[in-house]
Amino acid sequence: MALSNLRIAVSPLKRRSAALPLPVPAELPTVDAVIAREKPQEPVHALRPETLRKAARRFVAGFPGDVLYAVKCNADPRVLRALWDGGVRHFDCASPAEIALVRSMFGTGAHIAYMHPVRARAAIREAYARHAVRDFVLDADEELDKLLAETKAKPGELTLVVRLALPKGGARYDLSGKFGADFDAAVALLRRARPLARELGISFHVGSQCVDPAAYARAIELADRVAGEAGVRVDLLDVGGGFPVTYPDIDVPPLGAFFAEIEAAHANAAHLRHTKLWAEPGRALVAGGGSVIVQVQARRANMLYLNDGIYGSLSDAGYPGFRFPVRCLRASDAPIRDFEFFGPTCDSADRMAGPFPLPADIAEGDWIEIGQLGAYGAALRTAFNGFERAHLVEVADAPMLATPGLDD
């Protein structure tokens, strides 16, 4: 039986449909069972709905405010449904397509915030008029001008959140260069937006895969100084995303350590202690909920040529150099050896240095599972060189690595 005929909702990873996800059977198979039965020749994305539900429940229960899932991490409808089942009701959307998808799935029960600071005018109109979005982030006067012109909103109708730029930090992905108003610009924007806003907020982003809980406290302290200088009432504080997950070379503090730092800094903020809190987790909610199964097409010494690569689901294993957990899907008594991966495209840049530890006897035809790819795996696939084919299957497996506070 072909993968496309499985009853467990396997589908090509092409343009996302706005339709509701297919029903999930009561019992799901394991990764090993699917691969042994189907012997796929194309990459397979293994989605773990229970892992997603569990991560959502724990984050929502632990964070002292509203949890907005960053939809860009993985917008597959099955992922959104699992997070909804885990208690997520708020969504950080960054495009009209994401907004339309969330609204089509969950209707007005979903709270959507348009958290991209730079938007096309048509995108603003669509979000406001068609999808009833009233919450917008901004980081410049011209963006506020666009919002007012395109929504024609009356004073007191919109929630306006000023994104604050942070100094360069130590997160794996530094996000300090593209968005955010500096101190003085943020002060001026808060003063200008206050009489126009239903609720006024400050947001920031400490960077993706941030392993330092104190980074949030430092950012809150800076936001508090901005609010004090502005001298206007601020209603909400958005601490952004950046919450990390475990990788083979990265141990992370328990999730509760991040929440404790945020709570303490919020309580000590002279001007922001009474605000409500938002967070925008992405990777933390969905990374452990997905893996990719690839097949070895050739081996040359310690180099393995795979049927997926940096132009497919393994972008983060390329230039950023993420080391993902890996395992061979057959029994082997051979000693473990470090390998590097090469993708299927005719491009020498399609290389993943790793190292990735696997049995020394791994060979052409073997299948390898690569974990922690629920975030920015399938979402970053391209059709470059014609290697866009992949399938998705829901499985019962636990995550390949546990993140303290989310999966353990």
TORGU-56084 format. One record per residue (C-alpha): x, y, z; residue in three letters. Coordinates in steps of 0.2 Angstrom, whole numbers, padded with zeros to 4 digits, always signed. Layout:
% residues N
XYZALA
...
***
This chain:
% residues 408
+0000+0000+0000MET
+0007+0017-0005ALA
+0010+0031+0008LEU
-0003+0042+0000SER
-0017+0028+0003ASN
-0013+0027+0022LEU
-0028+0029+0033ARG
-0017+0040+0045ILE
-0018+0056+0035ALA
-0002+0056+0024VAL
-0002+0070+0011SER
+0011+0078+0000PRO
+0019+0093+0008LEU
+0013+0106-0005LYS
+0003+0122-0002ARG
-0006+0122+0014ARG
-0025+0119+0013SER
-0036+0130+0024ALA
-0048+0115+0026ALA
-0049+0107+0043LEU
-0036+0093+0046PRO
-0042+0075+0043LEU
-0048+0065+0058PRO
-0035+0056+0068VAL
-0037+0038+0072PRO
-0038+0032+0090ALA
-0022+0023+0088GLU
-0007+0029+0078LEU
+0008+0018+0072PRO
+0026+0020+0077THR
+0039+0027+0065VAL
+0047+0010+0064ASP
+0031+0002+0059ALA
+0027+0014+0045VAL
+0045+0013+0037ILE
+0046-0006+0039ALA
+0029-0007+0030ARG
+0030+0006+0017GLU
+0049+0007+0013LYS
+0047+0025+0006PRO
+0058+0032-0007GLN
+0054+0050-0003GLU
+0057+0059+0014PRO
+0043+0056+0027VAL
+0038+0069+0040HIS
+0033+0060+0056ALA
+0021+0071+0066LEU
+0018+0068+0085ARG
+0001+0075+0089PRO
+0002+0070+0108GLU
+0019+0078+0110THR
+0012+0094+0103LEU
-0003+0093+0114ARG
+0008+0090+0129LYS
+0019+0104+0125ALA
+0005+0116+0123ALA
-0004+0111+0139ARG
+0012+0113+0149ARG
+0017+0130+0141PHE
-0001+0137+0143VAL
-0002+0131+0161ALA
+0015+0138+0166GLY
+0016+0155+0158PHE
+0008+0169+0168PRO
-0001+0176+0153GLY
-0008+0173+0135ASP
+0002+0161+0124VAL
+0002+0166+0106LEU
+0009+0152+0095TYR
+0021+0159+0081ALA
+0012+0151+0066VAL
+0027+0153+0055LYS
+0036+0139+0064CYS
+0024+0126+0057ASN
+0008+0131+0049ALA
+0002+0113+0045ASP
-0017+0111+0050PRO
-0013+0096+0060ARG
+0000+0105+0070VAL
-0012+0119+0073LEU
-0026+0107+0078ARG
-0015+0098+0091ALA
-0010+0114+0099LEU
-0028+0120+0099TRP
-0032+0103+0108ASP
-0018+0107+0120GLY
-0026+0124+0125GLY
-0018+0137+0113VAL
-0031+0150+0109ARG
-0020+0164+0103HIS
-0010+0165+0087PHE
+0005+0176+0082ASP
+0003+0178+0063CYS
+0015+0186+0051ALA
+0006+0185+0034SER
-0012+0186+0027PRO
-0011+0167+0023ALA
-0007+0163+0041GLU
-0021+0174+0047ILE
-0034+0166+0034ALA
-0028+0148+0039LEU
-0031+0151+0058VAL
-0047+0160+0055ARG
-0054+0146+0044SER
-0050+0133+0056MET
-0055+0141+0072PHE
-0066+0155+0068GLY
-0069+0169+0080THR
-0063+0158+0094GLY
-0045+0161+0089ALA
-0037+0177+0095HIS
-0025+0183+0081ILE
-0012+0196+0082ALA
-0003+0202+0067TYR
+0015+0203+0073MET
+0025+0207+0058HIS
+0031+0225+0060PRO
+0031+0229+0041VAL
+0016+0225+0031ARG
+0009+0228+0014ALA
-0006+0240+0014ARG
-0017+0227+0006ALA
-0012+0214+0019ALA
-0017+0227+0033ILE
-0034+0229+0024ARG
-0037+0211+0022GLU
-0032+0207+0041ALA
-0043+0221+0047TYR
-0059+0220+0036ALA
-0060+0202+0031ARG
-0053+0193+0046HIS
-0057+0205+0060ALA
-0039+0207+0067VAL
-0037+0222+0079ARG
-0020+0219+0086ASP
-0005+0225+0077PHE
+0014+0227+0081VAL
+0023+0242+0074LEU
+0041+0249+0076ASP
+0041+0265+0066ALA
+0030+0280+0063ASP
+0027+0276+0045GLU
+0019+0259+0050GLU
+0007+0268+0062LEU
+0002+0279+0048ASP
-0001+0264+0036LYS
-0012+0256+0050LEU
-0022+0271+0053LEU
-0024+0275+0034ALA
-0029+0257+0029GLU
-0040+0252+0043THR
-0048+0269+0046LYS
-0050+0263+0064ALA
-0057+0275+0077LYS
-0047+0279+0092PRO
-0049+0265+0105GLY
-0052+0252+0092GLU
-0035+0244+0089LEU
-0022+0236+0101THR
-0005+0244+0096LEU
+0011+0235+0102VAL
+0027+0244+0100VAL
+0042+0232+0096ARG
+0058+0237+0105LEU
+0075+0234+0098ALA
+0087+0224+0109LEU
+0106+0224+0110PRO
+0114+0209+0101LYS
+0112+0194+0113GLY
+0118+0177+0114GLY
+0104+0167+0107ALA
+0108+0154+0093ARG
+0098+0166+0081TYR
+0101+0184+0084ASP
+0086+0194+0079LEU
+0092+0211+0084SER
+0095+0218+0066GLY
+0079+0218+0056LYS
+0065+0225+0067PHE
+0063+0236+0083GLY
+0063+0254+0088ALA
+0077+0260+0098ASP
+0075+0268+0115PHE
+0070+0286+0109ASP
+0060+0280+0094ALA
+0050+0268+0105ALA
+0046+0282+0118VAL
+0040+0293+0104ALA
+0029+0279+0097LEU
+0021+0275+0114LEU
+0017+0293+0116ARG
+0009+0295+0099ARG
+0000+0278+0100ALA
-0008+0280+0117ARG
-0023+0291+0113PRO
-0026+0280+0097LEU
-0025+0263+0105ALA
-0038+0252+0114ARG
-0023+0244+0123GLU
-0005+0249+0121LEU
+0009+0237+0122GLY
+0028+0235+0122ILE
+0036+0219+0114SER
+0053+0213+0111PHE
+0062+0197+0105HIS
+0078+0190+0114VAL
+0082+0179+0099GLY
+0078+0162+0094SER
+0084+0147+0104GLN
+0089+0158+0119CYS
+0096+0147+0133VAL
+0099+0161+0146ASP
+0083+0164+0156PRO
+0090+0181+0162ALA
+0090+0188+0145ALA
+0071+0190+0147TYR
+0074+0199+0164ALA
+0086+0211+0155ARG
+0074+0215+0141ALA
+0059+0218+0153ILE
+0070+0230+0163GLU
+0074+0240+0147LEU
+0056+0240+0142ALA
+0051+0246+0159ASP
+0064+0261+0157ARG
+0056+0265+0140VAL
+0038+0265+0148ALA
+0044+0276+0162GLY
+0052+0288+0150GLU
+0036+0288+0139ALA
+0026+0293+0154GLY
+0010+0285+0147VAL
-0001+0270+0152ARG
+0005+0253+0145VAL
-0007+0239+0146ASP
+0002+0224+0140LEU
+0020+0217+0139LEU
+0024+0204+0125ASP
+0040+0195+0130VAL
+0041+0187+0112GLY
+0048+0170+0108GLY
+0065+0162+0109GLY
+0061+0149+0122PHE
+0073+0135+0118PRO
+0072+0116+0115VAL
+0086+0103+0118THR
+0098+0098+0104TYR
+0112+0085+0105PRO
+0125+0099+0108ASP
+0113+0110+0118ILE
+0107+0107+0136ASP
+0093+0120+0141VAL
+0087+0125+0158PRO
+0070+0119+0163PRO
+0055+0129+0155LEU
+0051+0135+0173GLY
+0067+0144+0175ALA
+0062+0156+0160PHE
+0045+0158+0167PHE
+0052+0162+0185ALA
+0064+0176+0178GLU
+0049+0183+0168ILE
+0038+0184+0183GLU
+0051+0191+0194ALA
+0056+0204+0182ALA
+0038+0209+0178HIS
+0034+0210+0197ALA
+0049+0222+0200ASN
+0045+0233+0185ALA
+0040+0250+0191ALA
+0030+0255+0176HIS
+0025+0238+0169LEU
+0021+0227+0184ARG
+0002+0229+0181HIS
+0002+0225+0163THR
-0004+0208+0156LYS
+0009+0197+0148LEU
+0010+0189+0131TRP
+0023+0176+0125ALA
+0025+0170+0107GLU
+0033+0153+0108PRO
+0036+0144+0091GLY
+0051+0131+0092ARG
+0047+0127+0110ALA
+0029+0121+0106LEU
+0032+0111+0090VAL
+0051+0106+0088ALA
+0049+0090+0097GLY
+0033+0086+0089GLY
+0041+0082+0072GLY
+0055+0072+0064SER
+0060+0068+0046VAL
+0064+0050+0040ILE
+0077+0051+0025VAL
+0085+0037+0015GLN
+0104+0035+0012VAL
+0107+0036-0007GLN
+0126+0034-0007ALA
+0140+0033+0006ARG
+0158+0039+0003ARG
+0169+0037+0018ALA
+0160+0047+0032ASN
+0149+0056+0019MET
+0131+0051+0018LEU
+0121+0057+0003TYR
+0102+0058+0008LEU
+0086+0061-0001ASN
+0083+0077+0009ASP
+0094+0092+0013GLY
+0096+0111+0016ILE
+0084+0115+0002TYR
+0071+0103+0010GLY
+0068+0100+0028SER
+0086+0102+0035LEU
+0089+0120+0032SER
+0095+0123+0050ASP
+0107+0109+0048ALA
+0116+0119+0035GLY
+0123+0137+0038TYR
+0117+0138+0056PRO
+0124+0121+0060GLY
+0111+0114+0071PHE
+0115+0096+0076ARG
+0099+0086+0076PHE
+0097+0069+0085PRO
+0098+0055+0073VAL
+0095+0036+0073ARG
+0097+0022+0060CYS
+0080+0013+0058LEU
+0088-0004+0058ARG
+0097-0014+0072ALA
+0116-0013+0072SER
+0130-0019+0083ASP
+0143-0008+0074ALA
+0152+0005+0084PRO
+0146+0023+0082ILE
+0155+0034+0070ARG
+0152+0053+0066ASP
+0145+0057+0048PHE
+0141+0072+0038GLU
+0126+0073+0027PHE
+0124+0079+0009PHE
+0107+0083+0002GLY
+0100+0077-0015PRO
+0102+0093-0025THR
+0115+0096-0038CYS
+0123+0110-0027ASP
+0138+0108-0017SER
+0131+0120-0004ALA
+0118+0106+0001ASP
+0129+0100+0015ARG
+0126+0097+0033MET
+0142+0096+0043ALA
+0135+0089+0059GLY
+0143+0078+0065PRO
+0129+0065+0066PHE
+0133+0049+0076PRO
+0127+0033+0067LEU
+0132+0015+0066PRO
+0148+0013+0057ALA
+0141+0000+0045ASP
+0127+0012+0039ILE
+0125+0010+0020ALA
+0115+0014+0004GLU
+0096+0010+0007GLY
+0096+0013+0026ASP
+0083+0025+0033TRP
+0088+0038+0046ILE
+0076+0047+0057GLU
+0081+0065+0061ILE
+0072+0073+0076GLY
+0068+0090+0083GLN
+0061+0096+0066LEU
+0043+0100+0070GLY
+0049+0118+0069ALA
+0056+0125+0053TYR
+0057+0108+0045GLY
+0043+0106+0033ALA
+0039+0124+0034ALA
+0055+0129+0025LEU
+0054+0116+0011ARG
+0057+0122-0006THR
+0055+0115-0024ALA
+0073+0119-0028PHE
+0080+0106-0041ASN
+0064+0097-0041GLY
+0066+0088-0025PHE
+0050+0095-0016GLU
+0041+0078-0014ARG
+0038+0072+0004ALA
+0025+0065+0014HIS
+0017+0067+0032LEU
+0011+0054+0044VAL
+0005+0055+0061GLU
+0014+0043+0074VAL
+0013+0038+0092ALA
+0032+0040+0096ASP
+0039+0051+0109ALA
+0051+0065+0104PRO
+0068+0060+0101MET
+0075+0072+0114LEU
+0066+0078+0129ALA
+0066+0097+0133THR
+0064+0100+0152PRO
+0047+0106+0157GLY
+0040+0102+0140LEU
+0043+0084+0136ASP
+0050+0076+0152ASP
***
